[in-house]
Amino acid sequence: MRASAFFLLLAACAAAGAGEFRAVAEAVAVLYDAPSRAAKPLWVVSKHYPLEVLTTVDAWVKVRDHTGTLSWAEKKALSERRTVLVTAPLAEVRARPEDGAPVVFSAAQHVVLELLEIGPGGWLRVRHADGAGGYVRANLVWGA
């Protein structure tokens, strides 16, 4: 009975963090297979890369990347900043949250955009690192 209660608590903690996204704050962050620097390093991700926070254990955060891969990052390596990663081959960023609005710029797959706000009807207001901004369809990016 005690073991089942533990697993229910663990599942509740994981569900509570679902849908919370953070961006990498440092120039690079190492993602590990367990919550320890002694664990096996899996990946290195660059500044502003979005990660979904699943749970937090002390100074470590279990995260999921855009491919669905699970790993652990040091909490201090993540910021409150929100970013999204373009997952479509090309994402058109428009002047207004409308399909017919003028295209401000296009972002290629794997480009990171700052998420400014979640807009109406499946649109996100974003900004490119060069300062250009507009609206992108949420289904063309990951991290919102």
Secondary structure as UniProt FT lines:
FT   HELIX           2..17
FT   TURN            18..19
FT   STRAND          20..24
FT   STRAND          28..32
FT   TURN            37..38
FT   STRAND          41..46
FT   TURN            47..48
FT   STRAND          50..57
FT   TURN            58..59
FT   STRAND          60..64
FT   TURN            66..67
FT   STRAND          70..74
FT   HELIX           75..77
FT   STRAND          78..79
FT   STRAND          83..86
FT   STRAND          90..94
FT   TURN            99..100
FT   STRAND          103..108
FT   TURN            109..110
FT   STRAND          112..118
FT   HELIX           120..122
FT   STRAND          123..127
FT   TURN            129..130
FT   STRAND          133..137
FT   HELIX           138..140
FT   STRAND          141..142
//
